[in-house]
Amino acid sequence: MVGGTRFRALDFAIMRLSARPSGHGEHPAPLDEELDRPEVVDGFLREVCADPYVREAIEVSSPSLAAAVGKFAVGALTDPARRRRAALSLNRYLARMTQRPTPFGLMAGVAAARFDDQPKVRVGTGHRRHVRVDRSWLAEVIRTRETDPAVLRRLRVVRNDLSFPRGDRLVLALVPEESGVRGPDDRERTVRYTRPVRIALATAHTPIAVPALLARLRAEFPQVGEEVLIKLITQLVGSEFLVTDLRPPATAADPIEHVLARGGPVPELAKVRDELDRYAATPVGHGLDALRTVTATMRGIHDQAQLLHVDLGMDADLVLPTAVADELAAAAEVAWRVAPPGLAPADPLAAYRSEFIDRYGIGTVVGIKDLLDPERGIGPPAGYLLPPGNRSAGTQRPSESERDATLLALAEQAVAQGRREVLLDEDIIERLTRPGAPGERGSYAEMCAQLLADSEDALRRGEFRLVGGGDVNFTRVGALFGRFLPLVPQLRDKISAVAADLVAEDGVIPAQVITPPLHPRMANVTQVPRLTSEVLVFGAYAERPHELSLDHLGITAGFDRFAVVSLLDGREVAPLVFHSLNPNLAVPNPVRLLIEIGESRTPSWPSWHWGAAADLPYLPRIRHGRTVLSPARWLPDPRLRADLGRDEWSRLFERWRADWSVPRIVYATAAADRRIRLDLDSPAAAELLRADLRKRPELVLREQPAGGEFGSGWARGHAAEVVVPVVPRRPAPPRATTAAVARPFASRSYPPGGEWLYLKVYANRGRHTELLAHHLPALVARAQPLSDRWFFLRYADPAHHLRVRFHGEPDVLNSELLPVVHRWAAELIEAGLIAEMATGTYQPEITRYGGPGAIDAAERAFHADSQCVLEQLVLREQGKLQLPMNLLLAANHLDLARSLHGADGWQDWLLRTFAKDEHHKAFQQCRREAVRLLTGRDHLAALPGGQDLLDSWRRRAPLIQDYARALRAAGSGEVSGPFASMLHVHHNRLSGAALGEERDAYAIARGVVQAHQDRERQERR
């Protein structure tokens, strides 16, 4: 590993290189001349036709364009307009082949690299291909074969674990796009959940040979003919409720060989395999005939536009200076510090985790299918669309006025002073550093930057630039490596070791996620070798025991993270994916949630974020040291996207260029890795830009890398990007294991009309304390003779309301108490104090509070705490209790911890449960007052209202202690989670503040205990 500050760069990298060097006179170059002249277009097309490498590369990437070029070559492309369109498209591909290193077909490829003080660079021409059939083509071939009864009898099947029952139907949500007829909403497929279907799927809960499954069905239904039963199995396979072993996993090195081995001899498919091997073996640039042979054979089996997926391994030996890795580690340090709050480290599941804790508590394990079911659980997180839930995704980033003002000033100063670059010094970095960043550990990232140096000697002397994209870093291990490992096999063990280091806690299982994406073509980028001993297989065939299915997984939560737990043995599982496919629109909700929980170990963070300045028409380059964090950028005038005539567009374009000093050479960028170099003085380039602006309104212009001050001579003219993993220097803090606290979820429901009367009192959140202190006590007093216990919570679903629950005899609650509630609510509605009131179904959080044997005592503890909180709120509203809310909360947590855990050991429990973290600053800010008031009770008793507070605690304590005894007697074996949940709901009742304020209160309580223990140790010395 090589140096850095907070981060260290690992000792390996992957290089991404354009297939052709730019400015090489032997090869066709992108066209700079006017495309309206037929002789220019025809000359350009003839030049392309004469280059075998370009012909093959175009044939791989765009068969339709290759067909047009082929027609031109034989004189069959006679329409000038079609020739011009072909030239325009070829111009883009040639630019890509020479100027853009993002791997794509034969346009750009990869090579392994390492670091040393003595760099060495060799880039040759003996590149090699990695060729596979397109996965969407293969999916169609497999679909045809596995529904052939003769083939099906040779196969093994397993139940698709993404399916689930709904009423009398079995549902498979979000089936792949190319897999036939869907359900009525185009998002799911359903079949009647008949007894034969139930038995077939139950029998195939683990993999089974089709003849054995057929025999089981014949034994269950002897009166039904075999033809009918095999038809049922075929239908379940065709609709994917059963998955066959004919489908190769994403880890298969040779998918066609897998199909042939499982499904029996298929001469046509064997021919494809042999012709693929011959094509892969031909020198790159000389494989056009072999390529056309194999694609013709494939079209004879199934015809579609894209038939092959080709990656390019570059002929290169690359040893880079250690300074390059050091520079990227330093850039990662700066990027981490200045990233805005909420984006570093990103925690997209924070709100959902808070809801989970409110519903299930800390340490409860909920099966992932139950969790995501909107009726049985809480449904999917906000923004999950496959299928969509009821939560709305928040799109507004919290305002950071001070940071935004600094960034706006930097951009405006650059414009005023005519500067193209802002150099980040320590003063600017300090002003942009977000609160808490200096003490944070950091997170894994794969830093990707274009490496520029004029020569190998310049690179050796340290005269280089690294140019990042200014976007979110790839923080998923292997995101930029996994797909290419067959081309750089020497990096496979290194990536596997990085993943293992991330989950080094005792008992945690690193497990690679394998699932077919919703569109089979997406599977081309998810084909990654197996990198962990355990795998998580969803919606695909898998043997056991080394594969865990969706049915085997549960979700549990702590305050700061979710965890995935094996329901088979209770161990924590770390789901990992080693590719860059975004799961948002590629996999169903359960798989996405598992992936995002796994990614919480390496949360995302941006390399640069302009904040409120992002919409300015011009932004300068941002540089730190030798690394450009964000290139200079121009937003084209919106009028340039309109459908204007060429002359009018050209006049507007030139005026805009002059107004904003747009340079001659720019990169048109539609995404971080979708860019093309343009010479804006070239009529052909201007025409390309005009066409792209109409098709891609999001397109922006960025400066050429480092403003063109550094070249690519070091890589022999090839555009080159380096991808270097960086990891935090500081070891990861211990993460609480989940195996010791895992409790299976139990449920029970009490609809209206039973022994629980459950009220939802909707009112503005700011009025809740007023209602609790001034109005709820009257209802509670009237209800006292009619119920044996009650309690309340503050809540939002999403409307803010109070949840008030009374327990008693059903007849009394509904005939006597309900009319009292009616009159109480009517008065409040009339007075404008509440909006409405509703009744609901009470679902006790049985598992959260220790199981069926403890829930009755827990509800009586809720009753005692609710009474205690009402008394405290009344005292505060009357001005009799003046203890600040943060200290009052901490004091209550200390008292509850003492009552729950007993006089012995409660302090140690509180210190263990609420570890010292970034919220410790809340204690530091009030340390003197907190220690004075909350250590012992004499100081509290002397405060105004202090004795009343102590009396309310004394009345609460017996039922809290009864609950603790019941919890231990229930034999759950684990009390920390239920005890912490009791503190959590107390905080909700007394304050209702957000999770951050709650953790501040715990930190104050913890700090008081720690200070007390520290003082006692000093006194004993």
TAVEN-V293931 format. One record per pair of residues at least 6 apart in sequence whose C-alpha atoms are under 7 Angstrom apart, sorted by the first residue. I is the first residue (numbers start at 1). J is the second residue. If there is no record, write none. Layout:
I,J ; I,J
This chain:
1,8 ; 1,9 ; 1,10 ; 1,11 ; 2,8 ; 2,9 ; 2,10 ; 2,11 ; 2,322 ; 2,325 ; 2,326 ; 3,9 ; 3,326 ; 4,326 ; 4,329 ; 4,330 ; 5,330 ; 5,333 ; 6,333 ; 6,442 ; 6,728 ; 6,729 ; 7,329 ; 7,332 ; 7,333 ; 7,726 ; 7,727 ; 7,728 ; 7,729 ; 8,329 ; 8,726 ; 8,727 ; 8,728 ; 8,729 ; 9,325 ; 9,326 ; 9,329 ; 9,724 ; 9,725 ; 9,726 ; 9,727 ; 10,724 ; 10,725 ; 10,726 ; 11,114 ; 11,115 ; 12,113 ; 12,114 ; 12,115 ; 12,724 ; 13,112 ; 13,113 ; 13,114 ; 13,722 ; 13,723 ; 13,724 ; 14,110 ; 14,111 ; 14,112 ; 14,113 ; 14,722 ; 14,723 ; 14,724 ; 15,110 ; 15,111 ; 15,112 ; 15,113 ; 15,720 ; 15,721 ; 15,722 ; 15,723 ; 16,101 ; 16,102 ; 16,103 ; 16,109 ; 16,110 ; 16,111 ; 16,720 ; 16,721 ; 16,722 ; 17,101 ; 17,108 ; 17,109 ; 17,110 ; 17,718 ; 17,719 ; 17,720 ; 17,721 ; 18,97 ; 18,98 ; 18,99 ; 18,100 ; 18,101 ; 18,107 ; 18,108 ; 18,109 ; 18,718 ; 18,719 ; 18,720 ; 19,97 ; 19,98 ; 19,106 ; 19,107 ; 19,108 ; 19,109 ; 20,97 ; 20,98 ; 20,718 ; 21,98 ; 21,716 ; 21,717 ; 21,718 ; 21,719 ; 22,98 ; 22,99 ; 22,717 ; 22,718 ; 28,47 ; 28,48 ; 29,94 ; 30,91 ; 30,94 ; 30,95 ; 31,91 ; 31,684 ; 32,682 ; 32,683 ; 32,684 ; 32,685 ; 33,682 ; 33,683 ; 33,684 ; 34,683 ; 34,684 ; 35,41 ; 35,84 ; 35,684 ; 41,84 ; 41,87 ; 45,87 ; 48,54 ; 49,55 ; 49,69 ; 49,73 ; 52,285 ; 52,286 ; 53,285 ; 53,286 ; 56,285 ; 56,287 ; 56,288 ; 57,105 ; 57,106 ; 57,107 ; 58,66 ; 59,66 ; 60,105 ; 61,105 ; 65,86 ; 68,77 ; 68,86 ; 71,77 ; 77,83 ; 95,676 ; 95,677 ; 96,107 ; 96,676 ; 97,107 ; 97,108 ; 98,718 ; 98,719 ; 99,677 ; 99,719 ; 100,719 ; 101,108 ; 101,719 ; 101,720 ; 101,721 ; 102,108 ; 102,673 ; 103,109 ; 103,110 ; 104,311 ; 105,310 ; 105,311 ; 105,312 ; 106,311 ; 106,312 ; 108,312 ; 109,311 ; 109,312 ; 109,313 ; 109,314 ; 110,312 ; 110,313 ; 110,314 ; 111,313 ; 111,314 ; 111,316 ; 111,488 ; 112,488 ; 113,318 ; 113,319 ; 114,318 ; 114,319 ; 114,320 ; 115,319 ; 115,320 ; 115,321 ; 115,322 ; 116,319 ; 116,320 ; 116,321 ; 116,322 ; 117,321 ; 117,322 ; 118,321 ; 119,319 ; 119,320 ; 119,321 ; 119,460 ; 120,318 ; 120,319 ; 120,320 ; 121,317 ; 121,318 ; 121,319 ; 122,316 ; 122,317 ; 122,318 ; 123,315 ; 123,316 ; 123,317 ; 123,715 ; 123,716 ; 124,315 ; 124,316 ; 125,315 ; 126,315 ; 127,284 ; 127,312 ; 127,313 ; 127,314 ; 127,315 ; 128,284 ; 128,312 ; 128,313 ; 128,314 ; 129,280 ; 129,310 ; 129,311 ; 129,312 ; 129,313 ; 130,280 ; 130,310 ; 130,311 ; 130,312 ; 130,487 ; 131,280 ; 131,309 ; 131,310 ; 131,311 ; 132,308 ; 132,309 ; 132,310 ; 133,307 ; 133,308 ; 133,309 ; 134,306 ; 134,307 ; 134,308 ; 134,309 ; 134,521 ; 134,524 ; 135,520 ; 135,521 ; 135,523 ; 135,524 ; 136,520 ; 136,521 ; 137,307 ; 139,520 ; 142,246 ; 142,247 ; 145,151 ; 146,152 ; 147,234 ; 147,237 ; 147,238 ; 149,234 ; 151,263 ; 152,210 ; 153,210 ; 153,211 ; 154,263 ; 155,209 ; 155,210 ; 155,244 ; 155,245 ; 155,246 ; 155,262 ; 155,263 ; 156,207 ; 156,208 ; 156,209 ; 156,210 ; 156,244 ; 156,245 ; 157,204 ; 157,207 ; 157,208 ; 157,209 ; 157,210 ; 157,242 ; 157,243 ; 157,244 ; 157,245 ; 158,204 ; 158,205 ; 158,206 ; 158,207 ; 158,208 ; 158,242 ; 158,243 ; 158,244 ; 158,541 ; 159,201 ; 159,204 ; 159,205 ; 159,241 ; 159,242 ; 159,243 ; 160,240 ; 160,241 ; 160,242 ; 160,243 ; 160,539 ; 160,540 ; 161,538 ; 161,539 ; 161,549 ; 161,550 ; 161,551 ; 162,172 ; 162,538 ; 162,539 ; 163,170 ; 163,171 ; 163,172 ; 163,173 ; 163,241 ; 164,170 ; 164,171 ; 164,172 ; 165,171 ; 168,192 ; 168,193 ; 169,190 ; 169,191 ; 169,192 ; 169,193 ; 170,190 ; 170,191 ; 170,192 ; 170,193 ; 171,188 ; 171,189 ; 171,190 ; 171,191 ; 172,188 ; 172,189 ; 172,190 ; 173,187 ; 173,188 ; 173,189 ; 174,187 ; 174,188 ; 174,386 ; 174,588 ; 175,187 ; 175,188 ; 175,189 ; 175,518 ; 176,518 ; 176,519 ; 176,520 ; 177,518 ; 177,519 ; 178,519 ; 182,188 ; 182,189 ; 183,189 ; 183,190 ; 200,217 ; 203,213 ; 207,543 ; 214,229 ; 214,230 ; 236,242 ; 237,243 ; 243,540 ; 243,541 ; 244,541 ; 245,541 ; 246,259 ; 246,262 ; 246,263 ; 247,259 ; 248,255 ; 248,258 ; 248,259 ; 250,514 ; 250,526 ; 250,527 ; 250,528 ; 251,527 ; 251,528 ; 251,529 ; 251,530 ; 256,273 ; 260,266 ; 272,294 ; 272,297 ; 272,298 ; 275,294 ; 276,294 ; 278,290 ; 279,287 ; 279,290 ; 279,291 ; 295,307 ; 309,524 ; 313,487 ; 321,460 ; 327,626 ; 327,627 ; 328,447 ; 329,726 ; 331,624 ; 331,627 ; 335,606 ; 335,607 ; 335,608 ; 336,344 ; 336,442 ; 337,433 ; 337,434 ; 337,437 ; 337,438 ; 338,429 ; 338,432 ; 338,433 ; 338,434 ; 339,434 ; 339,605 ; 339,606 ; 339,608 ; 339,609 ; 340,434 ; 341,434 ; 343,605 ; 344,604 ; 344,605 ; 345,603 ; 345,604 ; 345,605 ; 346,603 ; 346,604 ; 346,605 ; 347,603 ; 352,381 ; 353,557 ; 353,562 ; 357,557 ; 359,845 ; 360,845 ; 360,848 ; 361,848 ; 361,981 ; 362,557 ; 362,558 ; 362,977 ; 362,981 ; 363,556 ; 363,557 ; 363,558 ; 363,738 ; 363,741 ; 363,742 ; 363,743 ; 363,977 ; 364,556 ; 364,742 ; 364,743 ; 364,744 ; 364,745 ; 364,847 ; 364,848 ; 365,554 ; 365,555 ; 365,556 ; 365,742 ; 365,743 ; 365,744 ; 365,745 ; 366,554 ; 366,555 ; 366,556 ; 366,744 ; 366,745 ; 367,553 ; 367,554 ; 367,555 ; 368,553 ; 368,554 ; 368,555 ; 368,590 ; 370,376 ; 370,377 ; 371,377 ; 371,378 ; 371,379 ; 372,378 ; 372,379 ; 372,380 ; 373,379 ; 379,389 ; 380,389 ; 380,589 ; 381,391 ; 382,391 ; 382,392 ; 382,393 ; 383,392 ; 383,393 ; 384,589 ; 386,588 ; 386,589 ; 387,589 ; 403,432 ; 404,611 ; 404,612 ; 404,613 ; 407,610 ; 407,613 ; 408,613 ; 411,619 ; 411,620 ; 414,420 ; 414,620 ; 420,620 ; 420,621 ; 420,632 ; 421,620 ; 421,621 ; 421,622 ; 422,620 ; 422,621 ; 422,622 ; 422,623 ; 423,622 ; 423,623 ; 423,624 ; 424,623 ; 424,624 ; 441,728 ; 441,730 ; 442,728 ; 443,602 ; 443,603 ; 443,727 ; 443,728 ; 444,475 ; 444,602 ; 444,726 ; 444,727 ; 444,728 ; 445,473 ; 445,474 ; 445,475 ; 445,725 ; 445,726 ; 445,727 ; 446,473 ; 446,474 ; 446,475 ; 446,723 ; 446,724 ; 446,725 ; 446,726 ; 447,473 ; 447,723 ; 447,724 ; 447,725 ; 447,726 ; 448,468 ; 448,721 ; 448,722 ; 448,723 ; 448,724 ; 449,466 ; 449,467 ; 449,468 ; 449,721 ; 449,722 ; 449,723 ; 450,466 ; 450,467 ; 450,468 ; 450,720 ; 450,721 ; 450,722 ; 451,465 ; 451,466 ; 451,467 ; 451,720 ; 451,721 ; 451,722 ; 452,464 ; 452,465 ; 452,466 ; 452,710 ; 452,711 ; 452,712 ; 453,459 ; 453,463 ; 453,464 ; 453,465 ; 453,710 ; 453,711 ; 453,712 ; 453,713 ; 453,714 ; 454,710 ; 454,711 ; 454,712 ; 454,713 ; 454,714 ; 455,713 ; 455,714 ; 456,714 ; 458,464 ; 459,714 ; 464,626 ; 465,626 ; 465,627 ; 465,706 ; 465,710 ; 466,626 ; 466,627 ; 466,628 ; 467,627 ; 467,628 ; 467,629 ; 467,705 ; 467,706 ; 468,628 ; 468,629 ; 468,630 ; 469,629 ; 469,630 ; 469,631 ; 469,672 ; 470,607 ; 470,608 ; 470,629 ; 470,630 ; 471,606 ; 471,607 ; 471,608 ; 471,672 ; 472,604 ; 472,605 ; 472,606 ; 472,607 ; 473,604 ; 473,605 ; 473,606 ; 473,607 ; 475,602 ; 475,603 ; 475,604 ; 476,599 ; 476,602 ; 477,499 ; 477,578 ; 478,495 ; 478,578 ; 478,579 ; 479,578 ; 479,579 ; 479,580 ; 480,579 ; 480,580 ; 482,528 ; 482,578 ; 482,579 ; 483,525 ; 483,526 ; 483,527 ; 483,528 ; 483,579 ; 485,491 ; 485,492 ; 496,531 ; 496,532 ; 500,510 ; 503,510 ; 503,574 ; 507,571 ; 507,572 ; 508,571 ; 508,572 ; 508,573 ; 508,574 ; 509,572 ; 509,573 ; 509,574 ; 510,532 ; 510,534 ; 510,573 ; 510,574 ; 510,575 ; 511,532 ; 511,534 ; 511,535 ; 511,536 ; 511,573 ; 511,574 ; 511,575 ; 511,576 ; 512,531 ; 512,532 ; 512,534 ; 512,535 ; 512,536 ; 512,575 ; 512,576 ; 512,577 ; 513,535 ; 513,536 ; 513,537 ; 513,575 ; 513,576 ; 513,577 ; 514,535 ; 514,536 ; 514,537 ; 514,538 ; 515,537 ; 515,538 ; 515,539 ; 515,540 ; 516,523 ; 516,539 ; 516,540 ; 517,523 ; 517,586 ; 517,587 ; 518,586 ; 518,587 ; 525,579 ; 525,581 ; 526,579 ; 526,581 ; 528,578 ; 534,546 ; 534,547 ; 535,546 ; 535,547 ; 535,548 ; 536,547 ; 536,548 ; 536,549 ; 537,547 ; 537,548 ; 537,549 ; 538,549 ; 538,550 ; 552,566 ; 552,567 ; 552,568 ; 553,564 ; 553,565 ; 553,566 ; 553,567 ; 554,564 ; 554,565 ; 554,566 ; 554,567 ; 555,562 ; 555,563 ; 555,564 ; 555,565 ; 556,562 ; 556,563 ; 556,564 ; 557,563 ; 562,597 ; 563,572 ; 563,597 ; 564,572 ; 564,573 ; 564,574 ; 565,571 ; 565,572 ; 565,573 ; 566,572 ; 566,573 ; 570,739 ; 570,742 ; 571,739 ; 572,738 ; 572,739 ; 574,598 ; 575,594 ; 575,595 ; 575,598 ; 576,595 ; 576,598 ; 583,592 ; 584,592 ; 607,629 ; 608,629 ; 608,630 ; 617,634 ; 617,635 ; 618,633 ; 618,634 ; 618,635 ; 619,632 ; 619,633 ; 619,634 ; 620,631 ; 620,632 ; 620,633 ; 621,630 ; 621,631 ; 621,632 ; 622,628 ; 622,629 ; 622,630 ; 622,631 ; 623,629 ; 631,702 ; 631,703 ; 632,702 ; 632,703 ; 633,701 ; 633,702 ; 633,703 ; 634,700 ; 634,701 ; 634,702 ; 635,700 ; 635,701 ; 636,700 ; 637,656 ; 640,649 ; 640,653 ; 641,693 ; 641,694 ; 641,697 ; 642,694 ; 664,679 ; 664,680 ; 664,681 ; 665,678 ; 665,679 ; 665,680 ; 665,703 ; 665,704 ; 666,677 ; 666,678 ; 666,679 ; 666,701 ; 666,702 ; 666,703 ; 666,704 ; 667,675 ; 667,676 ; 667,677 ; 667,678 ; 667,701 ; 667,702 ; 667,703 ; 667,704 ; 668,675 ; 668,676 ; 668,677 ; 668,678 ; 668,699 ; 668,700 ; 668,701 ; 668,702 ; 669,675 ; 669,676 ; 669,699 ; 669,700 ; 669,701 ; 669,702 ; 670,698 ; 670,699 ; 670,700 ; 678,685 ; 679,685 ; 680,686 ; 693,699 ; 712,718 ; 712,719 ; 741,974 ; 741,977 ; 743,847 ; 744,847 ; 745,847 ; 746,846 ; 746,847 ; 747,843 ; 747,846 ; 748,843 ; 748,844 ; 749,841 ; 749,842 ; 749,843 ; 750,756 ; 750,841 ; 750,842 ; 750,843 ; 751,840 ; 751,841 ; 751,842 ; 752,839 ; 752,840 ; 752,841 ; 753,810 ; 753,814 ; 754,810 ; 755,807 ; 755,808 ; 755,809 ; 755,810 ; 756,805 ; 756,806 ; 756,807 ; 756,808 ; 757,805 ; 757,806 ; 757,807 ; 757,813 ; 758,804 ; 758,805 ; 758,806 ; 758,839 ; 758,840 ; 758,841 ; 758,842 ; 759,803 ; 759,804 ; 759,805 ; 759,837 ; 759,838 ; 759,839 ; 759,840 ; 760,801 ; 760,802 ; 760,803 ; 760,804 ; 760,837 ; 760,838 ; 760,839 ; 761,801 ; 761,802 ; 761,803 ; 761,834 ; 761,836 ; 761,837 ; 761,838 ; 762,800 ; 762,801 ; 762,802 ; 762,834 ; 762,835 ; 762,836 ; 762,837 ; 763,800 ; 763,801 ; 763,833 ; 763,834 ; 763,835 ; 764,800 ; 765,800 ; 772,870 ; 773,870 ; 773,873 ; 773,874 ; 773,877 ; 779,824 ; 783,817 ; 786,808 ; 786,812 ; 786,813 ; 786,817 ; 787,806 ; 787,807 ; 787,808 ; 788,807 ; 788,808 ; 789,806 ; 789,807 ; 789,860 ; 789,863 ; 790,805 ; 790,806 ; 790,807 ; 790,863 ; 791,804 ; 791,805 ; 791,806 ; 791,862 ; 791,863 ; 791,866 ; 792,802 ; 792,803 ; 792,804 ; 792,805 ; 792,866 ; 793,802 ; 793,803 ; 793,804 ; 793,988 ; 793,989 ; 794,801 ; 794,802 ; 794,803 ; 794,988 ; 794,989 ; 794,992 ; 795,801 ; 795,802 ; 795,803 ; 825,837 ; 828,834 ; 829,835 ; 829,836 ; 846,852 ; 846,855 ; 848,978 ; 849,855 ; 849,858 ; 849,978 ; 850,967 ; 850,972 ; 850,978 ; 853,970 ; 854,963 ; 854,966 ; 854,967 ; 854,970 ; 857,962 ; 857,963 ; 857,966 ; 858,963 ; 860,959 ; 861,959 ; 861,960 ; 861,963 ; 864,956 ; 864,959 ; 865,956 ; 865,986 ; 868,952 ; 868,953 ; 868,956 ; 869,989 ; 869,990 ; 872,949 ; 875,881 ; 876,882 ; 880,944 ; 880,945 ; 881,944 ; 881,945 ; 881,946 ; 882,944 ; 886,1001 ; 887,930 ; 889,987 ; 889,1001 ; 890,1001 ; 890,1002 ; 890,1004 ; 890,1005 ; 891,934 ; 891,1005 ; 893,983 ; 893,1005 ; 894,1005 ; 897,906 ; 898,906 ; 899,957 ; 899,960 ; 899,961 ; 900,960 ; 900,961 ; 900,964 ; 900,979 ; 907,1009 ; 910,1006 ; 911,1006 ; 914,1002 ; 914,1006 ; 919,999 ; 919,1000 ; 919,1003 ; 920,1003 ; 922,1000 ; 922,1003 ; 922,1004 ; 923,1003 ; 923,1004 ; 923,1007 ; 930,1008 ; 931,1008 ; 933,939 ; 933,940 ; 935,1008 ; 940,946 ; 941,947 ; 987,998
